[in-house]
């Protein structure tokens, strides 16, 4: 694949586009909240609070109202402002530096590596906002006397730094970065394979329908691949200190305890809202990429 820009790298002029991402956050925030609540449901061998994602959504609406499903919106917006801006900025710089003197863009594998590097860097920068988001969205499920009660994302960041130390703002940064790498790698690999499979079937030609179907499959595979890492991130960033000791020692400890006390398939709690968020993003990403590829070949390689 050869394209002059990545679908995630910004507008057609190659400049980062953060505002649309932040605007989209307003619509996907309820999905984030439901996913986080589902991933924390049943923690510590407790009875699951929610049977399904729909049950979680209706329960939250009933108990906390419409405003409740937008808890943590300020943290979601800050996450986009930090993570997305850094990721797109790093991608654009690396892409331009690795473009040949004659304007030849980096090859597919190199673009994938650039994407994973940019994603991991952006995830590190965005971790404090991610920690605040996880805690704010989780607060409503706790008894009133156990809630952290952050007023907004800045209040959360200040209080976390004051009460638990500045390093706590980067708690869970390793699984956060790992998730970014897994998402980038899984999206690219599964899309390429799915598209080839559909074309080889003889029922599809290389058009938008094929790209749409391959993208939906890619979104499904990416969701399945990244959710175990995501639940590790959620649990670590929300954990408390018990008798001076953290609830979890590390990411592996989270995985082992989830499987032992909640069952193997609990690693995929919140699958529906996660896919509902990631699926459309994957579709738009690859359809845009394919159209950019065609335009590039038509304009620069046709003659």
N, C-alpha and C positions, 0 to 999 in steps of 0.2 A: 504494500500500500504506500502510495506516495501522495502526500498532501502538504500544502504550504502551511497549514496550521492544524493544531489538534482541535477536536470539537470542544474540548474543555478548556481551551486556552484563551477564549475570549471572543471578541467580535471578528468580523472578516478582515479588519485592519490589523489583527494580531494583538490589540490592546485588551487588557483584562476588563471583564464586565462583571462587577460585583453587585450592582444594584438589582438586576433581575433575580439573582440568587437570593438576595435578602428579601425581595418581594415574595418569592416563592416560599420562603420560610413561614410567612404568615399563614399560608395554606397547609403546609405540611407539619406545622407545630403539633396539632392534635395527634397525628400519626406517631410522631416522636414520643409524645407523652404516653400514649397507649403502649407502644413498644417497650419503653422503659419500665412501665408498671408491670407489664407481662413478664419481663425478664427478672424482676425482683419478687414477683409473686411466688410464694412457696419457699422463699429463702430460709435456710436453716431448718429444713425438714418440717416447716410449718404447713398448715393446710393452704392450698392454693386459693388466693382471693378471687381470681377470675378464671372461669372455665374456657372462655374464648376471647378473642380480641373484641368482638361485638359486645360480649358481656362486660368486658372492661370499660368500653366506651359508654355504654348505657349506665353502668354503675357510677362512673365518674360524673356524668351529666346529672344524675339523680342526687348524688351526694354533694357535689361541688358547684353545680350549675354550669352554664355555658362559659362563664369566665374561667372556670376551673380547668377546662381543656386547653386553655391558652397560658396556663401557669408555666413560667420559664421562657416566655417569648423573648424577653430582653436578652437572655443568655443565648437563645437560638440565633438572634440577630447578630450578637457579638461574635459568636462562633463563625458565622458566615463571613463577617467583616475581617476576621483574623485569618481563619483557615483558607477561605477562598482567595482572598487578596494575595496571601503568601504563596499559595499553590500556583495560581495563575502567573504571578510575577516571576517565580522561579522557573516555571515551565517556559515562559516567553524568552527569558534571558538565555537559558540553556539551549532552547531550540534555535535561536538566532546565532549563537556562538558555534553550534555544531552544523549549521547549514553551510554547504560548500561555497567556495568563492564564486562559482558560476550560478549560484542560486539553487542548487540541488538540495532538497530537504533531506534530513536524516532518514535512514531506512526504518522499516517497521520495528525491528527489535530495539534499535536505539531510541526510537520514539517511546516505546513501551518503558524502557529503562528511565528515560527522562520523566515520564509520567509518574512512575513509582517513586522516584527521588523527590519530585515536586510534591507528591501527595504525602509522603512521610514527613517532609520538612514542614508543610502546612499543618499537618496533624500535630506536630510538636508545638508549634506556635499557638495553635488553637486549643490546646489541652486545658488551660485554665478556664476558658469559657465552657468547655465540654464538662468539666467537673462541676461547675456552677449549674449547668443545664440538668445534669443527672440528678443532683441533689434537690433542685427546685421542683422538678417534675415528680420526684419520689416523695416529697414532703406530705402531700395530701393523703397518702395511704397510712401514715403513722398516727398514733394517738396524739391528741393535742399537746400533752406534756413532753412528747419526744420530738416534736417538729423543730426544725432549725429556724424556720420563720424568716428566711431572707426576703427583703423587700423588693430587691431587683438585683440584676447581675453584678453591679458595682458594689452594692452592699454585701453580696455573697463573697466576692473576691477579697474585699477588705477584711471581713470577719474570718474567712478561712485563713488568711495570712496572719491575722492577729491571734486567733485562737488555736491554730494548729501548725503554724509556721509556713513560710513561703514555699518550701519544697512540696507541701501538700497540694499546691495549685497544679503541680505536674504529676500528681499521683495517677498512675495508669497510663502514662505517656507511651510506654512500650507497646501495650496492646492497642492503643489508639493509632500509633504509627503502623503497627502490623496490620491492622484492619485496612488502613489506607492502601498499603502495598497489595494486600490480598484482593481488594476490590478492583484496583487497577489491573492487576495481572489476570484475575478471573474474567473480568469483562472482555479484555482483548482476546484472550485465548479461546474462551467459549463462543464469542461472537464469530471469530474466524472459522472455528470448527462447525458451528451451527449453519453458517452461511454455505459452506462447502457441502455439507450434508444435504441441505435443501436443494442446492443446484444439481447435485449428483442424482437426486431422486427423480428428476425429469419432470416434476410437477411445477417447478418454479423457474423463472428466468431472472436475470440480474436486474431487478427493479425494486421499487419502494416496498411492494408487498413482501418480497423476499427479505429485504432489510428489516422490515417491521417484525416479521416472524422470528428471524434470527436474533433480533434485539430482545424480544420477549423471552426467548429461551436463555439468552445470555444473562438477562436480569434474574431469572429463576436460579440459574447455576451460581451466579455471583452472590445472591442472597443466601443460598444454602452453604456456600463456601465460607462466607464472612461472618455468619451469625454466631458460631461458637467463640470467635475472637471478640465479637461485639458484646456478648454476655459477660465475658471476662472483664472487659473494660467497664461495663456498667456496674458490676458487683464491686470491683476494686475502688472505683471512684465514689461509690456511695457508702462504703464500709465505715464502721465506727471502731474506735478503740475500746476493747473490753478488758478491764483490769490491767490497763496499760499495754495490752497486746492487740495488734490488728486482727480483724476477723479472718483475713486470708493472708497467707505468707507470700504468695505470688500467683501468677496466672495459672500455673499448673495445679496449684492447690484449689483454685476456684473450679476448674474443670473436674477434678476428682471428686470434690464435694457435691457439685451439681449432679454428676452421674450417680454417685453413691446414694444420696438422700432424695433426689427428685426424679431420677431416671435419665437414661441416655438421651431420649428425645427432648428433654427439657432444655438442651443446649440450643434448640431452635424455637424457644418461646418467643412470641411476638413476630412470628414469620410473616403473617398477613400484613400488618401495618408496615413492616420493613420492606416487603416486596412492593406494596402499594406506593411506597415512596421511591424505591430504587428502580422499579420497572419502567415507569414513564421517563425517568432521567436517562436510563440506558437506551431506550428507543430513540429519544430525541438526539442523544449523543451520536449514535451510529448512523442515523438517517442523515444528520447534518454532515458527518464525516464523509459518507458516500457521495453526497452531492458536491462537496468540496473536491473530492477526488476526481469526479467526472469533469467538473469545471476546469480543474488544473490540467487534466489530460487533453481536454478540448482546446484550451487556450495556449498551452505551452508545448505539448507533445504531438499535436496532430499534424504539424507540417514540418 
